Amino acid sequence: MKRSIFVTGTDTGVGKSLVACALIEKFKAQGLRVAGMKPVASGGVMTVDGLRNEDALALRAVSNVDADYDIVNPYCFEPATAPHLAAAEAGVNIDFNRLTSCHAELLSNADVVVVEGAGGWRVPLAEGFLSDFPESLQMEVVLVVGLRLGCLNHAVLTATSIEQGRCCPLLGWVGNVIDPLFPRLDGNLGTLKQRLNPPCLGLIPHLDEKHIASIADLLDISALNPRQ
């Protein structure tokens, strides 16, 4: 059964790319063909091949389905700012038909496509939100919760928005310790497990260097097993 999993976060810089790459590793270990996708990316670096985004390159590198960069990351902008602002500065209109076409090409060669969002769930575009893309295709969702002060509010609001949309099932969440001095971590984790409906798929501790393989070992994706 082919499927797409959209990785979103409670904010920017909470570890979406890390978790997305780790999920790709987990699915690969099950013998599946897996492709990564970053539909829209800000913070691109100009190379001899054009603008390239670090997160999109990481997703492409860990995937075992070969695809051109422009399919993995259809829209890449140089300024590290909100996508709709970066697109406006570049004079570019983000076309959802193009996103859908690129996703379909990836899915045609893969069992699973892991799609990493930008920022949080309701990141605005010129028209609508980036979340309109996974909702239009009824993708399954994994939420990355950045564990720091304010995470309870951000996590509950994000989960509620996803679930009230009724298009995308929220399969689970991953906690990522952003603040190494975050007080009452255990208490906050307990509250999240109590207040969020889907299961916790894993806890990523604060590390100076986070490697995809070691992060994959921390995730339990049994709740993400393909539905029969």
C-alpha positions in Angstrom: 0.0 0.0 0.0 1.5 3.3 -1.1 1.4 6.1 1.5 2.6 9.6 2.2 3.6 10.8 5.7 3.8 14.5 6.3 6.3 15.6 9.1 5.3 18.9 10.7 6.4 20.7 13.8 5.3 23.0 16.6 7.6 25.7 15.2 10.6 26.2 13.0 13.9 24.7 14.1 12.4 21.9 16.2 13.9 18.9 14.3 11.5 18.1 11.5 14.3 17.3 9.0 16.1 15.1 11.5 12.9 13.2 12.3 11.9 12.9 8.6 15.3 11.5 7.7 15.1 9.1 10.7 11.6 7.9 9.5 13.1 7.2 6.1 15.8 5.1 7.7 13.1 3.2 9.7 11.0 2.5 6.6 14.1 1.5 4.6 14.9 -1.1 7.3 11.5 -2.7 6.6 12.6 -3.3 3.0 10.5 -0.4 1.6 11.3 2.0 -1.2 11.3 5.4 0.4 11.5 8.9 -1.0 11.9 12.2 0.8 10.3 15.5 -0.3 10.6 19.1 0.8 7.9 20.9 -1.1 8.9 24.4 -0.1 12.2 25.5 1.5 13.6 28.8 2.6 17.3 29.3 3.3 18.8 28.0 0.1 22.4 28.3 -0.8 23.5 29.1 -4.4 25.6 26.3 -5.9 26.8 25.5 -9.4 23.6 23.5 -9.8 21.3 26.4 -8.5 19.7 27.1 -5.2 20.0 24.1 -2.8 18.5 23.7 0.7 20.3 21.7 3.4 17.2 19.9 4.6 16.1 18.9 1.1 19.6 17.6 0.3 19.6 15.5 3.5 16.2 14.0 2.6 17.4 13.2 -0.9 20.7 11.7 0.4 19.0 9.3 2.8 16.2 8.2 0.4 16.7 4.9 -1.6 14.5 6.2 -4.5 16.5 8.3 -6.9 14.9 11.6 -8.0 16.1 14.9 -9.4 16.5 17.6 -6.8 13.8 19.8 -8.4 11.3 17.0 -7.8 12.3 16.5 -4.2 12.3 20.3 -3.6 10.1 22.1 -6.2 10.4 25.5 -4.6 13.6 26.7 -3.0 14.2 30.3 -1.9 17.4 32.0 -0.7 16.2 34.1 2.2 15.8 32.2 5.5 12.3 33.7 6.1 8.7 32.7 5.9 8.0 31.0 2.5 5.3 33.4 1.3 7.6 36.4 2.0 10.6 34.7 0.2 8.4 33.7 -2.7 7.0 37.3 -3.0 10.6 38.7 -3.0 11.5 36.2 -5.8 8.4 37.0 -7.8 7.3 33.4 -7.7 3.8 31.9 -7.2 3.8 28.6 -5.4 1.7 26.4 -7.6 0.0 23.5 -5.8 -0.4 21.7 -9.0 3.3 21.5 -9.3 3.6 20.2 -5.8 1.0 17.6 -6.5 2.8 16.5 -9.7 6.2 16.2 -8.0 4.7 14.2 -5.2 2.9 11.9 -7.6 6.2 11.3 -9.5 7.9 10.4 -6.2 5.1 8.1 -5.1 5.0 6.3 -8.4 8.5 4.9 -7.7 8.2 4.5 -3.9 6.2 2.7 -1.3 6.4 5.6 1.1 7.0 9.3 0.6 8.1 11.2 3.7 7.3 14.9 3.2 8.8 17.5 5.4 6.9 20.7 5.9 8.3 24.2 6.5 8.0 25.9 9.9 4.7 24.8 11.6 1.5 23.4 10.4 -0.2 26.7 9.4 2.6 28.4 7.7 1.0 30.9 5.3 1.5 31.0 1.5 0.3 33.8 -0.8 -3.0 32.0 -0.9 -3.9 29.6 1.9 -1.5 27.6 3.9 1.2 25.0 3.2 -1.0 22.5 5.2 -3.5 22.7 2.3 -1.0 20.5 0.4 -1.0 17.5 2.7 -4.7 18.0 3.4 -5.5 17.9 -0.3 -3.9 14.5 -0.6 -5.0 13.3 2.9 -1.5 12.5 4.0 -0.8 11.0 7.4 0.9 13.3 9.8 3.7 13.0 12.4 4.2 16.0 14.7 7.6 17.0 16.0 7.3 18.8 19.4 10.2 21.1 20.3 10.6 20.5 24.0 11.2 24.0 25.5 9.1 26.5 27.4 5.8 27.0 25.6 5.7 23.6 24.0 2.5 22.5 25.7 0.5 25.3 24.2 2.1 24.9 20.7 1.7 21.1 20.7 -2.0 21.1 21.7 -2.9 23.9 19.3 -1.1 22.2 16.4 -2.6 18.8 17.1 -6.0 20.3 17.5 -5.7 22.1 14.1 -4.6 18.9 12.4 -7.4 16.8 13.9 -10.1 19.4 13.3 -9.2 19.5 9.6 -10.5 15.9 9.4 -8.4 15.2 6.3 -5.1 14.1 7.8 -4.9 11.5 10.5 -2.3 12.5 13.2 -0.5 9.2 13.7 2.0 10.2 16.5 4.4 12.7 17.8 8.1 12.9 18.6 9.6 15.0 21.4 12.9 16.7 20.7 14.7 18.4 23.6 15.6 21.8 22.2 16.5 23.4 25.5 19.0 21.3 27.5 18.0 23.2 30.7 14.3 22.8 30.1 12.8 22.7 33.6 10.4 19.9 34.6 11.0 17.9 31.4 9.3 14.8 32.8 6.3 16.8 33.9 5.9 18.4 30.5 6.3 15.0 28.8 3.6 13.6 31.0 1.3 16.4 30.2 1.9 15.9 26.5 1.2 12.2 26.7 -2.0 13.0 28.6 -3.3 15.8 26.3 -2.3 14.6 22.9 -4.4 11.8 21.4 -1.8 10.0 19.2 1.1 8.0 20.8 4.6 9.3 21.4 6.9 7.7 18.9 10.1 8.6 20.7 12.1 11.2 22.7 15.2 12.7 21.2 17.6 14.0 24.0 19.6 17.2 23.6 22.8 16.2 21.9 25.7 18.3 20.6 25.6 16.2 17.4 22.6 14.4 16.3 23.1 11.6 13.8 20.2 10.2 11.7 21.1 6.5 12.5 21.2 7.0 16.2 17.9 9.1 16.1 16.2 6.3 14.1 17.1 3.9 16.9 15.2 6.1 19.3 11.9 5.9 17.3 9.2 3.3 17.7 7.2 3.4 14.5 5.0 0.4 15.2 2.0 2.9 15.3 3.0 3.9 11.7 2.9 0.3 10.3 1.0 0.4 7.0 -2.7 -0.2 7.4 -4.0 -3.4 6.0 
